Each structure stands twice: as C-alpha cells, then as structure tokens.
C-alpha cells in the first residue's frame, strides 16, 4: 500500500522493465535517507513474465 517503506529495494538490473513509479510510491521513497536512482518499494512492483531478469538488493 506504499505506507511504510520497509520493503525498500534497490533495482540492480532490469529497472527499465518495471512499470512507472506512482506518485504515492515516490512520496514514500522521498522520506528515506538512502534512496538511489533505482530505488523502489517492493510492495509496489507489479511483476510479470517479461521481468525474469530483474535483480534487486533488499535494503534494510
């Protein structure tokens, strides 16, 4: 639901295959001190079969 950011991940590869970031997700990420250009919230990633090669680093 993009409410807490405990699922923050850094996308190592395949960032370009992800759906665009929503305003709500961006607002929550913007509260974190350690975001990168490829940060996303794991709970907001909508995955499908075309995204088999995505690699993420779990922050925390």
N, CA, C and O atoms as a GROMACS GRO file, in nm:
protein
  240
    1UNK      N    1   0.081  -0.121   0.000
    1UNK     CA    2   0.000   0.000   0.000
    1UNK      C    3   0.085   0.126   0.000
    1UNK      O    4   0.031   0.237   0.001
    2UNK      N    5   0.215   0.111  -0.001
    2UNK     CA    6   0.308   0.226  -0.004
    2UNK      C    7   0.290   0.316   0.117
    2UNK      O    8   0.287   0.438   0.105
    3UNK      N    9   0.280   0.254   0.235
    3UNK     CA   10   0.256   0.332   0.356
    3UNK      C   11   0.374   0.337   0.452
    3UNK      O   12   0.374   0.421   0.542
    4UNK      N   13   0.474   0.248   0.438
    4UNK     CA   14   0.577   0.245   0.541
    4UNK      C   15   0.720   0.238   0.489
    4UNK      O   16   0.812   0.273   0.563
    5UNK      N   17   0.742   0.196   0.369
    5UNK     CA   18   0.874   0.188   0.304
    5UNK      C   19   0.967   0.083   0.363
    5UNK      O   20   1.087   0.086   0.336
    6UNK      N   21   0.916  -0.010   0.442
    6UNK     CA   22   1.001  -0.116   0.494
    6UNK      C   23   1.041  -0.217   0.386
    6UNK      O   24   1.130  -0.299   0.408
    7UNK      N   25   0.977  -0.211   0.273
    7UNK     CA   26   1.009  -0.302   0.163
    7UNK      C   27   1.097  -0.236   0.058
    7UNK      O   28   1.098  -0.278  -0.058
    8UNK      N   29   1.171  -0.132   0.096
    8UNK     CA   30   1.258  -0.060   0.004
    8UNK      C   31   1.360  -0.156  -0.058
    8UNK      O   32   1.428  -0.230   0.012
    9UNK      N   33   1.368  -0.154  -0.189
    9UNK     CA   34   1.468  -0.232  -0.262
    9UNK      C   35   1.541  -0.141  -0.360
    9UNK      O   36   1.488  -0.038  -0.402
   10UNK      N   37   1.662  -0.182  -0.395
   10UNK     CA   38   1.737  -0.113  -0.500
   10UNK      C   39   1.743  -0.208  -0.619
   10UNK      O   40   1.790  -0.321  -0.606
   11UNK      N   41   1.696  -0.164  -0.733
   11UNK     CA   42   1.695  -0.248  -0.852
   11UNK      C   43   1.835  -0.243  -0.913
   11UNK      O   44   1.881  -0.138  -0.957
   12UNK      N   45   1.902  -0.358  -0.916
   12UNK     CA   46   2.039  -0.368  -0.966
   12UNK      C   47   2.040  -0.381  -1.118
   12UNK      O   48   2.123  -0.320  -1.185
   13UNK      N   49   1.949  -0.459  -1.171
   13UNK     CA   50   1.936  -0.472  -1.317
   13UNK      C   51   1.790  -0.491  -1.353
   13UNK      O   52   1.713  -0.549  -1.277
   14UNK      N   53   1.754  -0.441  -1.470
   14UNK     CA   54   1.617  -0.455  -1.518
   14UNK      C   55   1.524  -0.342  -1.479
   14UNK      O   56   1.403  -0.354  -1.495
   15UNK      N   57   1.579  -0.232  -1.427
   15UNK     CA   58   1.495  -0.120  -1.383
   15UNK      C   59   1.404  -0.072  -1.496
   15UNK      O   60   1.289  -0.036  -1.473
   16UNK      N   61   1.456  -0.070  -1.618
   16UNK     CA   62   1.381  -0.021  -1.734
   16UNK      C   63   1.262  -0.110  -1.768
   16UNK      O   64   1.175  -0.068  -1.844
   17UNK      N   65   1.255  -0.231  -1.714
   17UNK     CA   66   1.144  -0.321  -1.742
   17UNK      C   67   1.025  -0.301  -1.647
   17UNK      O   68   0.917  -0.356  -1.670
   18UNK      N   69   1.045  -0.222  -1.541
   18UNK     CA   70   0.941  -0.204  -1.440
   18UNK      C   71   0.837  -0.102  -1.485
   18UNK      O   72   0.864  -0.014  -1.566
   19UNK      N   73   0.718  -0.116  -1.430
   19UNK     CA   74   0.614  -0.018  -1.453
   19UNK      C   75   0.657   0.115  -1.392
   19UNK      O   76   0.735   0.115  -1.296
   20UNK      N   77   0.609   0.226  -1.444
   20UNK     CA   78   0.648   0.357  -1.389
   20UNK      C   79   0.612   0.370  -1.241
   20UNK      O   80   0.515   0.310  -1.194
   21UNK      N   81   0.688   0.448  -1.170
   21UNK     CA   82   0.665   0.472  -1.028
   21UNK      C   83   0.544   0.563  -1.011
   21UNK      O   84   0.527   0.659  -1.086
   22UNK      N   85   0.462   0.534  -0.913
   22UNK     CA   86   0.343   0.617  -0.887
   22UNK      C   87   0.379   0.735  -0.798
   22UNK      O   88   0.484   0.736  -0.734
   23UNK      N   89   0.292   0.833  -0.793
   23UNK     CA   90   0.314   0.948  -0.706
   23UNK      C   91   0.319   0.906  -0.559
   23UNK      O   92   0.400   0.959  -0.483
   24UNK      N   93   0.234   0.812  -0.519
   24UNK     CA   94   0.233   0.765  -0.380
   24UNK      C   95   0.364   0.694  -0.345
   24UNK      O   96   0.419   0.714  -0.237
   25UNK      N   97   0.412   0.611  -0.437
   25UNK     CA   98   0.538   0.542  -0.412
   25UNK      C   99   0.652   0.642  -0.402
   25UNK      O  100   0.736   0.632  -0.313
   26UNK      N  101   0.656   0.737  -0.493
   26UNK     CA  102   0.762   0.837  -0.490
   26UNK      C  103   0.758   0.918  -0.360
   26UNK      O  104   0.862   0.946  -0.301
   27UNK      N  105   0.640   0.954  -0.315
   27UNK     CA  106   0.627   1.031  -0.190
   27UNK      C  107   0.682   0.952  -0.072
   27UNK      O  108   0.745   1.011   0.016
   28UNK      N  109   0.659   0.822  -0.068
   28UNK     CA  110   0.710   0.741   0.042
   28UNK      C  111   0.862   0.723   0.030
   28UNK      O  112   0.932   0.732   0.130
   29UNK      N  113   0.912   0.698  -0.090
   29UNK     CA  114   1.056   0.685  -0.109
   29UNK      C  115   1.128   0.814  -0.071
   29UNK      O  116   1.240   0.810  -0.018
   30UNK      N  117   1.066   0.926  -0.096
   30UNK     CA  118   1.128   1.055  -0.069
   30UNK      C  119   1.149   1.079   0.081
   30UNK      O  120   1.220   1.172   0.119
   31UNK      N  121   1.089   0.998   0.165
   31UNK     CA  122   1.107   1.012   0.310
   31UNK      C  123   1.229   0.935   0.360
   31UNK      O  124   1.270   0.950   0.475
   32UNK      N  125   1.288   0.852   0.274
   32UNK     CA  126   1.402   0.767   0.314
   32UNK      C  127   1.534   0.840   0.293
   32UNK      O  128   1.550   0.914   0.196
   33UNK      N  129   1.630   0.819   0.383
   33UNK     CA  130   1.759   0.887   0.369
   33UNK      C  131   1.854   0.821   0.269
   33UNK      O  132   1.952   0.883   0.227
   34UNK      N  133   1.827   0.697   0.230
   34UNK     CA  134   1.924   0.622   0.150
   34UNK      C  135   1.870   0.577   0.014
   34UNK      O  136   1.906   0.469  -0.033
   35UNK      N  137   1.785   0.657  -0.049
   35UNK     CA  138   1.733   0.616  -0.179
   35UNK      C  139   1.838   0.637  -0.288
   35UNK      O  140   1.929   0.720  -0.274
   36UNK      N  141   1.823   0.562  -0.394
   36UNK     CA  142   1.910   0.574  -0.511
   36UNK      C  143   1.822   0.601  -0.632
   36UNK      O  144   1.700   0.606  -0.621
   37UNK      N  145   1.884   0.619  -0.747
   37UNK     CA  146   1.809   0.642  -0.870
   37UNK      C  147   1.726   0.520  -0.910
   37UNK      O  148   1.634   0.532  -0.991
   38UNK      N  149   1.759   0.404  -0.853
   38UNK     CA  150   1.685   0.283  -0.888
   38UNK      C  151   1.612   0.224  -0.767
   38UNK      O  152   1.584   0.104  -0.764
   39UNK      N  153   1.582   0.306  -0.670
   39UNK     CA  154   1.504   0.260  -0.554
   39UNK      C  155   1.358   0.241  -0.592
   39UNK      O  156   1.302   0.317  -0.671
   40UNK      N  157   1.299   0.138  -0.534
   40UNK     CA  158   1.156   0.113  -0.549
   40UNK      C  159   1.106   0.050  -0.420
   40UNK      O  160   1.185   0.005  -0.337
   41UNK      N  161   0.975   0.049  -0.403
   41UNK     CA  162   0.913  -0.024  -0.293
   41UNK      C  163   0.872  -0.159  -0.346
   41UNK      O  164   0.797  -0.169  -0.443
   42UNK      N  165   0.922  -0.264  -0.282
   42UNK     CA  166   0.891  -0.399  -0.327
   42UNK      C  167   0.742  -0.427  -0.336
   42UNK      O  168   0.696  -0.499  -0.425
   43UNK      N  169   0.665  -0.369  -0.244
   43UNK     CA  170   0.521  -0.394  -0.243
   43UNK      C  171   0.450  -0.330  -0.361
   43UNK      O  172   0.334  -0.362  -0.388
   44UNK      N  173   0.517  -0.240  -0.432
   44UNK     CA  174   0.455  -0.171  -0.545
   44UNK      C  175   0.499  -0.226  -0.680
   44UNK      O  176   0.450  -0.180  -0.784
   45UNK      N  177   0.589  -0.324  -0.680
   45UNK     CA  178   0.635  -0.381  -0.806
   45UNK      C  179   0.532  -0.480  -0.858
   45UNK      O  180   0.499  -0.578  -0.792
   46UNK      N  181   0.483  -0.453  -0.976
   46UNK     CA  182   0.388  -0.543  -1.042
   46UNK      C  183   0.468  -0.623  -1.144
   46UNK      O  184   0.502  -0.574  -1.252
   47UNK      N  185   0.497  -0.746  -1.110
   47UNK     CA  186   0.584  -0.828  -1.194
   47UNK      C  187   0.504  -0.915  -1.290
   47UNK      O  188   0.391  -0.954  -1.262
   48UNK      N  189   0.567  -0.943  -1.404
   48UNK     CA  190   0.508  -1.036  -1.499
   48UNK      C  191   0.621  -1.117  -1.564
   48UNK      O  192   0.738  -1.097  -1.532
   49UNK      N  193   0.588  -1.206  -1.654
   49UNK     CA  194   0.686  -1.298  -1.712
   49UNK      C  195   0.797  -1.228  -1.790
   49UNK      O  196   0.904  -1.287  -1.809
   50UNK      N  197   0.775  -1.106  -1.836
   50UNK     CA  198   0.878  -1.036  -1.912
   50UNK      C  199   0.990  -0.983  -1.823
   50UNK      O  200   1.088  -0.928  -1.873
   51UNK      N  201   0.976  -0.998  -1.693
   51UNK     CA  202   1.070  -0.941  -1.599
   51UNK      C  203   1.157  -1.047  -1.530
   51UNK      O  204   1.201  -1.026  -1.417
   52UNK      N  205   1.182  -1.158  -1.596
   52UNK     CA  206   1.258  -1.267  -1.537
   52UNK      C  207   1.400  -1.231  -1.499
   52UNK      O  208   1.457  -1.294  -1.410
   53UNK      N  209   1.460  -1.133  -1.563
   53UNK     CA  210   1.600  -1.100  -1.540
   53UNK      C  211   1.620  -0.984  -1.444
   53UNK      O  212   1.731  -0.930  -1.438
   54UNK      N  213   1.520  -0.943  -1.370
   54UNK     CA  214   1.534  -0.833  -1.276
   54UNK      C  215   1.608  -0.881  -1.151
   54UNK      O  216   1.579  -0.988  -1.097
   55UNK      N  217   1.703  -0.799  -1.106
   55UNK     CA  218   1.778  -0.828  -0.985
   55UNK      C  219   1.759  -0.711  -0.888
   55UNK      O  220   1.776  -0.595  -0.926
   56UNK      N  221   1.725  -0.742  -0.764
   56UNK     CA  222   1.708  -0.637  -0.664
   56UNK      C  223   1.794  -0.666  -0.542
   56UNK      O  224   1.823  -0.782  -0.511
   57UNK      N  225   1.833  -0.560  -0.475
   57UNK     CA  226   1.905  -0.568  -0.348
   57UNK      C  227   1.808  -0.522  -0.241
   57UNK      O  228   1.756  -0.411  -0.247
   58UNK      N  229   1.784  -0.606  -0.144
   58UNK     CA  230   1.691  -0.573  -0.036
   58UNK      C  231   1.763  -0.483   0.063
   58UNK      O  232   1.867  -0.520   0.118
   59UNK      N  233   1.707  -0.365   0.085
   59UNK     CA  234   1.767  -0.270   0.179
   59UNK      C  235   1.719  -0.302   0.319
   59UNK      O  236   1.615  -0.366   0.338
   60UNK      N  237   1.795  -0.259   0.414
   60UNK     CA  238   1.746  -0.280   0.549
   60UNK      C  239   1.849  -0.316   0.640
   60UNK      O  240   1.823  -0.338   0.758
   0.00000   0.00000   0.00000
